[in-house]
Amino acid sequence: MSEELDPLVLQKLAINQATTRTRWSNEQSLEGYARHGIQHVTLWRDKVSEIGVRKTKELLSRLGLKVSGLNRIGPVFDNDGRLDAKFIEDAKLGIEEAHDLDADNLMYFPGTSLPNYCDLGDARKQSVDILHQVYEVAKQANVKLVLEPLHPMIAGDRSCFNTMKQCNDICDLVGPELGVVVDVYHVWWDPELQSEISRAGSDRLMGFHINDWLVPTKDLLRDRGMIGDGVIELKKIRGWMENSGYRGPVEIEIFSDYWWDQDPDTVIQTAIERTLKLA
Amino acid sequence: MSEELDPLVLQKLAINQATTRTRWSNEQSLEGYARHGIQHVTLWRDKVSEIGVRKTKELLSRLGLKVSGLNRIGPVFDNDGRLDAKFIEDAKLGIEEAHDLDADNLMYFPGTSLPNYCDLGDARKQSVDILHQVYEVAKQANVKLVLEPLHPMIAGDRSCFNTMKQCNDICDLVGPELGVVVDVYHVWWDPELQSEISRAGSDRLMGFHINDWLVPTKDLLRDRGMIGDGVIELKKIRGWMENSGYRGPVEIEIFSDYWWDQDPDTVIQTAIERTLKLA
């Protein structure tokens, strides 16, 4: 499949495993992406755990796949909205896994203390406090931690990191080894996007995720659009990334009940073709 | 109803007519709010047009109601996502209505060129260009125009003004007579909220709208929560407003299919009681 596509262009693409999470196992997804000529993948720890790190690594090696990112350590809050006592222990495990998988980076996912403990400022403060700790552990292990601003509409139940400016401010505070991933879905609306991407610069920009914003959007979490089906100016934002020195892969990541129901090979092929044409 | 409530506290409340838009006519709503001891109302032009400005004014006068805000002039884009040729003409009419109704302010609602013309930066630029024009007309008529940042999740189909910082920047650019309305629903998530409210200050802060953010939120437009049913820290944000010099009314505005289906008297009484207790 996708045989007619230029392999040099394909080299720049990555697939985030969330895109096929419901219908493909860890093994099926890696084999599937490789079949389409993909060379970079962002893994999810729950998927990796299906066969374990060692077997995943063998599979990656056999298929010639590199790991762009590993998702994720966190959330740092438990079901009561308080700091999760088990977070640090699990974070250490995640850092070990990222190291063993040679992942370019590992996502720090704060979550949010809401709705069960309604102090958003405090959630943000605690998330940064605990990030300082795991940042040191990751640095020791030579693992790069990254933040990703998630859309303000999910600040109440998913993440208290919600803008590029906020993530840049946290990076300034925590240290130079911390990076940022830009997912167009979460930030396309932001009047400060171009200036904050530029502020992040090549050292901090560690990922670029694409998909689309549908009008209308019917679900706050699981209704992302296929590339080209929505209103996001992908080429423009990609230009801002590249002008700021980003040279990493363009990663396809689609959270969508609709696309999760389709044949994963069709999803991947459609996403690759759309990306090469539109993003 | 609400007889046991302190009339001095009630003096600080306003109701936005959108809260009862489906079940109460213009006349019913004004009589209803007055019956609950309310003294400030934000009107919608489509509601006013049911009986016209003159009759609405007589009714307001008889009921002792003052007009906080008039909604709205705009959107400035037509169905193709291009500037609407009829906008200026309608804006002049809206300014005249705001003047005749003695409204404290008139909402400038840019809309967005999306999804039909996908250039968000251009939509923002055009919205500000045309705002310069109507600002001058409003100034001549002694009518105060206000902006309101709307939630980023509706940037694709409702409004291209999406943060307090953006609205403050536009006010800096357009002129000192321009004001800003803070609706907690749209801005509660913003890490810059406190500093941008403070930056706006007492001259610019022209309204404070309350409701709540539900977790989960099931619809991007019509699933706002009743005060107290969600995660927004109302007292905290109200404190920021008052510390910045805001002395205007606290306005109840709930866009909700659920609450639109309930008996409007129950909605108003519930909202008043919740506001006095929680906001």
Interface residues (C-beta under 8 A of the other chain):
Chain A: L114 P115 C118 D119 L120 R124 H151 P152 M153 A155 G156 D157 N162 T163 K165 Q166 D169 W188 W189 D190 P191 E192 W213 V215 P216 T217 L220 G230 V231 I232 E233
Chain B: L114 P115 C118 D119 L120 R124 H151 P152 M153 A155 G156 D157 N162 T163 K165 Q166 D169 W188 W189 D190 P191 E192 W213 V215 P216 T217 L220 G230 V231 I232 E233
